[in-house]
Amino acid sequence: MGQKDRTDRYKTVGGGVGLVRVEVLVPKEDRHVVIETARQLREARQSLSDQASALHDEALSRFKTRCFWNANPPKSEDGLAAIHDRLQAYGDMEAWRLAARIRKVMRDAPR
């Protein structure tokens, strides 16, 4: 698999789901401000409800080899959406039922 394919996979089903690369020029002495702000933004997107987090863990533990053989979706809303999509694309009826529970949790989540 080539570098472009690996990068694309990382951005669609891996740790980079929902992230974009940003390049900016800033004064050298303020570099730490940009890095800290980026860290805080990534940390904030990691917050899932307890129920959503449990569904994330359940999906990976039950269907890792069948649906996520080459992916490790992050614990985020985007990662949960990627899990939902892969359960529907590669799973059986039990995976579809879990995907429906995930869809309900995502739909009911406060925005």
C-alpha positions as CSV (number, residue, x, y, z in Angstrom):
1,M,0.0,0.0,0.0
2,G,1.4,3.4,-1.0
3,Q,1.8,6.4,1.2
4,K,-1.2,8.2,-0.3
5,D,-3.4,5.2,0.4
6,R,-2.2,5.0,4.0
7,T,-2.8,8.7,4.5
8,D,-6.3,8.5,3.1
9,R,-7.1,5.6,5.3
10,Y,-5.8,7.4,8.4
11,K,-8.0,10.4,7.6
12,T,-11.2,8.3,6.9
13,V,-11.1,5.5,9.5
14,G,-8.0,6.1,11.6
15,G,-6.8,8.6,14.2
16,G,-7.1,11.5,11.7
17,V,-10.9,11.2,11.2
18,G,-12.3,14.7,11.2
19,L,-8.9,16.4,11.4
20,V,-7.3,18.7,8.9
21,R,-3.7,19.7,8.5
22,V,-3.1,23.4,9.0
23,E,0.2,25.2,8.2
24,V,0.6,28.8,9.4
25,L,3.6,31.0,9.9
26,V,3.7,32.5,13.4
27,P,6.4,34.4,15.4
28,K,8.9,31.9,16.8
29,E,8.3,33.1,20.4
30,D,4.5,32.3,20.0
31,R,4.9,28.8,18.6
32,H,3.9,27.3,21.9
33,V,0.6,29.2,21.9
34,V,-0.4,27.5,18.6
35,I,0.7,24.1,19.7
36,E,-1.2,24.4,23.0
37,T,-4.3,25.6,21.3
38,A,-4.2,22.6,18.9
39,R,-3.7,20.2,21.8
40,Q,-6.8,21.7,23.6
41,L,-8.9,21.4,20.4
42,R,-7.9,17.7,19.9
43,E,-8.6,17.0,23.6
44,A,-12.0,18.6,23.4
45,R,-13.0,16.4,20.5
46,Q,-12.2,13.3,22.4
47,S,-15.1,13.7,24.8
48,L,-17.8,11.1,24.3
49,S,-20.7,10.4,26.6
50,D,-20.3,7.3,28.8
51,Q,-22.8,5.5,26.7
52,A,-21.1,6.4,23.4
53,S,-17.7,5.4,24.8
54,A,-19.1,2.0,25.9
55,L,-20.6,1.4,22.4
56,H,-17.2,2.4,20.9
57,D,-15.4,-0.2,23.0
58,E,-18.1,-2.8,22.4
59,A,-17.9,-2.4,18.6
60,L,-14.1,-2.7,18.6
61,S,-14.0,-5.7,21.0
62,R,-16.8,-7.7,19.2
63,F,-16.1,-6.8,15.6
64,K,-12.4,-5.9,15.4
65,T,-11.3,-8.7,13.1
66,R,-14.4,-8.6,10.9
67,C,-15.0,-4.8,10.5
68,F,-11.9,-3.0,11.7
69,W,-9.0,-5.2,10.6
70,N,-7.1,-2.2,9.2
71,A,-8.6,0.7,11.3
72,N,-8.5,2.0,14.8
73,P,-11.1,4.7,15.0
74,P,-10.5,7.3,17.7
75,K,-12.8,7.9,20.7
76,S,-14.5,10.9,19.2
77,E,-17.8,11.7,17.4
78,D,-16.0,11.3,14.0
79,G,-14.5,8.0,15.1
80,L,-17.9,6.8,16.3
81,A,-19.3,7.7,12.9
82,A,-16.6,5.8,11.2
83,I,-17.4,2.8,13.4
84,H,-21.1,3.1,12.4
85,D,-20.2,3.1,8.7
86,R,-17.8,0.1,8.9
87,L,-20.3,-1.9,11.0
88,Q,-22.9,-1.4,8.2
89,A,-20.5,-2.0,5.4
90,Y,-18.7,-5.1,6.7
91,G,-20.8,-6.5,9.5
92,D,-23.6,-9.1,9.9
93,M,-27.0,-8.6,11.4
94,E,-25.6,-8.2,15.0
95,A,-23.2,-5.5,13.7
96,W,-26.1,-3.7,12.1
97,R,-28.0,-3.8,15.4
98,L,-25.0,-2.3,17.1
99,A,-24.8,0.3,14.3
100,A,-28.4,1.3,14.9
101,R,-27.7,1.8,18.7
102,I,-24.7,3.9,17.8
103,R,-26.8,6.0,15.3
104,K,-29.4,6.6,18.0
105,V,-26.8,7.7,20.5
106,M,-25.2,10.0,17.9
107,R,-28.6,11.5,17.0
108,D,-29.6,12.1,20.6
109,A,-26.2,13.6,21.6
110,P,-26.3,17.3,22.6
111,R,-24.7,19.6,20.1
